[in-house]
C-alpha cells in the first residue's frame, strides 16, 4: 500500500512538473527505489553497492527437482549456500536483471516464502512448493582484535588462537572455536562472536591468500591480531 501511494504521488510530479525531462528522470530513480523496497532489496549507501538483502523467486519442474544449491543449516536460523551447481538457481543467476542480485557462495537464505525462523522449517518449506521465494542475505565484514597475553604469565596452551580453519583459496573458513584467545574473545563479545562458517579474509593487513592469512594467524611474532571476517 505504501509503495502504491508513492507511485501515484510520483506520477503527479510528472504531470504537473515545470521541467518534464528532469521530473521524469527523478521519478524513474525514485520509482526504482520504491520497487526495490517492495522486493526486499536493501541497497548500500550508493545504488551500485551490493544489497544487504534481496528476494528471488525460482521455480522447478517438480517437487523432486533439486534447486541446485548445497545448503548448510548448522547455524539454526538460516541456510548457508555452500555450493552451487546446475539447476533452477543457476538458471536464475544467468538471467538476473538486478545488479548484485545473483545467488553466491556463503549467501544466507533467511526466509523461504516469507517464513522466517528455524533452519529446519526453512528446509521443510523448500520441499513443499515448486516455486519458492527466497530472501537472501549477503555476507558482511566485521573486525576483531585479539591479543596474546605475555609469555611469562601463561602456559603455552594459552597461546593457541583456538580457532579451527580451512584454506578455501583466498580466505579461511572457520570450522570451529576451541580453547584459546578467540574463545576468550567470544566470551567477552557474546553478542557478536566469531562463529562456525565465518570466513577470515584478512589478518594484520594480509589478504588474498588463505595460506598467507594462516601464516599471520599462527605467527608467534605477532602479539596482536587484527582480523577481518565476514558473516
C-alpha positions as CSV (number, residue, x, y, z in Angstrom):
1,X,0.0,0.0,0.0
2,X,2.8,2.4,0.8
3,X,4.6,1.7,-2.4
4,X,1.4,2.1,-4.4
5,X,0.7,5.5,-2.8
6,X,4.3,6.5,-3.5
7,X,3.9,5.6,-7.2
8,X,0.7,7.7,-7.5
9,X,2.4,10.7,-5.9
10,X,5.4,10.4,-8.2
11,X,3.2,10.3,-11.3
12,X,1.6,13.5,-10.2
13,X,5.0,15.1,-10.1
14,X,5.4,14.2,-13.8
15,X,2.0,15.6,-14.7
16,X,2.5,18.9,-13.0
17,X,6.3,19.4,-13.0
18,X,7.8,22.5,-14.6
19,X,10.6,20.7,-16.3
20,X,9.2,17.5,-17.8
21,X,12.6,15.8,-18.6
22,X,14.2,16.4,-15.3
23,X,11.0,15.4,-13.4
24,X,10.7,12.2,-15.4
25,X,14.3,11.3,-14.7
26,X,13.8,11.9,-10.9
27,X,10.6,9.9,-10.9
28,X,12.3,7.0,-12.6
29,X,15.1,7.0,-10.0
30,X,12.6,7.2,-7.1
31,X,10.2,4.7,-8.6
32,X,13.1,2.2,-8.9
33,X,13.9,2.6,-5.2
34,X,10.2,2.0,-4.4
35,X,10.1,-1.1,-6.5
36,X,13.4,-2.4,-4.9
37,X,11.8,-1.8,-1.4
38,X,8.8,-3.9,-2.4
39,X,11.2,-6.6,-3.5
40,X,13.1,-6.6,-0.1
41,X,16.1,-5.1,-1.8
42,X,18.1,-3.1,0.7
43,X,20.9,-1.2,-1.1
44,X,24.1,0.1,0.4
45,X,24.9,3.8,0.6
46,X,25.3,4.0,-3.2
47,X,22.9,2.5,-5.6
48,X,25.7,0.5,-7.1
49,X,26.7,-1.1,-3.8
50,X,25.7,-4.7,-3.2
51,X,22.4,-5.0,-1.3
52,X,22.2,-6.3,2.2
53,X,19.2,-8.5,1.3
54,X,17.2,-9.3,-1.8
55,X,14.5,-11.7,-2.8
56,X,14.3,-14.0,-5.7
57,X,11.7,-16.5,-7.0
58,X,12.8,-19.7,-8.6
59,X,10.6,-22.5,-10.0
60,X,11.4,-26.1,-10.6
61,X,9.6,-28.6,-12.8
62,X,8.6,-30.9,-9.9
63,X,8.9,-31.3,-6.2
64,X,11.8,-33.8,-6.7
65,X,13.8,-31.4,-8.9
66,X,16.7,-30.1,-6.8
67,X,17.3,-26.3,-6.7
68,X,21.0,-26.9,-7.5
69,X,22.4,-25.4,-4.3
70,X,24.0,-27.1,-1.3
71,X,22.7,-25.7,2.0
72,X,24.1,-25.8,5.5
73,X,21.5,-25.3,8.3
74,X,24.0,-25.7,11.1
75,X,23.6,-22.1,12.5
76,X,20.0,-22.9,13.3
77,X,18.5,-19.7,11.9
78,X,19.4,-19.6,8.2
79,X,20.6,-21.8,5.3
80,X,24.1,-21.0,4.2
81,X,24.9,-21.6,0.5
82,X,27.9,-23.9,0.5
83,X,27.7,-25.0,-3.2
84,X,26.1,-24.1,-6.5
85,X,25.6,-26.4,-9.4
86,X,23.2,-26.8,-12.4
87,X,19.6,-26.2,-11.5
88,X,16.9,-23.5,-11.2
89,X,19.2,-21.2,-9.1
90,X,21.9,-21.3,-11.7
91,X,19.3,-20.5,-14.4
92,X,18.1,-17.6,-12.3
93,X,21.7,-16.3,-12.0
94,X,22.2,-16.3,-15.7
95,X,19.2,-14.1,-16.2
96,X,19.2,-12.0,-13.0
97,X,18.3,-8.4,-14.1
98,X,19.2,-6.6,-10.9
99,X,22.8,-5.8,-10.2
100,X,24.5,-7.9,-7.5
101,X,21.3,-10.0,-7.0
102,X,22.6,-13.4,-8.1
103,X,23.0,-16.2,-5.5
104,X,26.6,-16.7,-4.5
105,X,28.6,-18.9,-2.2
106,X,28.2,-18.1,1.5
107,X,25.0,-16.1,1.0
108,X,22.4,-16.9,3.7
109,X,18.8,-17.8,3.0
110,X,17.0,-16.2,5.9
111,X,13.4,-16.7,4.7
112,X,11.5,-19.1,2.4
113,X,8.1,-18.0,1.1
114,X,8.2,-15.2,3.8
115,X,8.7,-17.8,6.6
116,X,11.5,-16.9,9.0
117,X,12.9,-18.7,11.9
118,X,14.2,-22.2,12.4
119,X,16.5,-23.5,9.7
120,X,14.7,-26.9,9.7
121,X,11.4,-25.0,9.0
122,X,13.1,-23.3,6.1
123,X,14.2,-26.7,4.7
124,X,10.7,-28.0,5.0
125,X,9.2,-25.1,3.2
126,X,11.7,-25.6,0.4
127,X,10.3,-29.1,-0.2
128,X,6.6,-28.1,-0.2
129,X,6.5,-25.9,-3.2
130,X,7.7,-26.0,-6.8
131,X,8.0,-22.2,-6.9
132,X,9.8,-20.7,-3.9
133,X,10.6,-17.1,-2.9
134,X,14.0,-16.8,-1.1
135,X,15.1,-13.9,0.9
136,X,18.9,-13.9,0.5
137,X,21.3,-12.1,2.8
138,X,24.8,-11.1,1.6
139,X,27.8,-11.6,3.9
140,X,29.1,-8.6,5.8
141,X,32.6,-7.9,7.0
142,X,33.3,-7.2,10.7
143,X,36.6,-6.6,12.6
144,X,38.0,-8.4,15.6
145,X,41.2,-7.6,17.6
146,X,42.7,-10.2,19.9
147,X,45.9,-10.0,21.8
148,X,48.1,-12.8,23.1
149,X,49.0,-12.5,26.8
150,X,52.6,-12.1,28.0
151,X,54.6,-15.3,27.9
152,X,55.7,-15.2,31.5
153,X,52.1,-15.1,32.7
154,X,50.6,-18.1,30.9
155,X,51.1,-21.7,29.9
156,X,52.0,-22.4,26.3
157,X,48.5,-23.8,25.7
158,X,47.1,-20.3,26.2
159,X,49.0,-19.1,23.2
160,X,46.8,-21.1,20.9
161,X,44.5,-19.0,18.9
162,X,41.9,-21.6,19.4
163,X,40.3,-21.4,16.0
164,X,40.0,-24.3,13.6
165,X,40.2,-23.1,10.0
166,X,40.3,-24.5,6.4
167,X,42.1,-22.8,3.5
168,X,39.5,-22.2,0.7
169,X,41.7,-20.3,-1.6
170,X,41.7,-16.6,-1.0
171,X,40.5,-16.8,2.6
172,X,40.0,-19.2,5.6
173,X,36.7,-20.7,6.7
174,X,36.1,-21.2,10.4
175,X,35.3,-24.8,11.2
176,X,35.1,-24.3,15.0
177,X,36.3,-22.3,18.0
178,X,38.1,-24.2,20.9
179,X,40.1,-23.1,23.9
180,X,42.3,-20.1,23.2
181,X,42.2,-16.3,22.6
182,X,39.3,-16.4,20.2
183,X,37.1,-18.3,22.7
184,X,38.0,-15.7,25.3
185,X,37.1,-13.0,22.8
186,X,33.7,-14.8,22.2
187,X,33.0,-14.9,26.0
188,X,33.5,-11.1,26.3
189,X,31.7,-10.3,23.0
190,X,28.9,-12.8,23.1
191,X,26.6,-10.6,21.1
192,X,28.8,-10.7,18.1
193,X,31.2,-13.8,18.4
194,X,33.4,-15.4,15.8
195,X,31.2,-18.3,14.6
196,X,31.5,-21.5,12.6
197,X,31.3,-20.9,8.8
198,X,32.5,-17.3,9.2
199,X,35.4,-16.5,6.8
200,X,38.7,-14.9,7.7
201,X,39.5,-12.5,4.9
202,X,42.4,-10.6,6.4
203,X,44.9,-10.8,9.3
204,X,47.1,-7.8,10.1
205,X,46.7,-6.4,6.6
206,X,47.3,-9.6,4.8
207,X,44.6,-10.8,2.5
208,X,44.0,-12.6,-0.9
209,X,45.7,-15.9,0.1
210,X,44.4,-18.4,2.6
211,X,47.9,-19.8,3.1
212,X,49.4,-16.3,3.9
213,X,46.5,-15.4,6.1
214,X,47.1,-18.7,8.1
215,X,50.7,-17.8,8.5
216,X,49.8,-14.5,10.0
217,X,47.3,-16.1,12.3
218,X,49.8,-18.7,13.6
219,X,52.8,-16.4,13.8
220,X,54.5,-16.3,17.2
221,X,56.0,-13.0,16.3
222,X,52.6,-11.3,16.1
223,X,51.3,-10.3,19.6
224,X,48.2,-8.6,18.4
225,X,45.9,-10.0,15.6
226,X,43.7,-7.5,13.7
227,X,41.3,-9.8,11.9
228,X,38.7,-9.0,9.3
229,X,36.0,-11.7,8.9
230,X,32.7,-11.9,7.1
231,X,29.5,-13.4,8.3
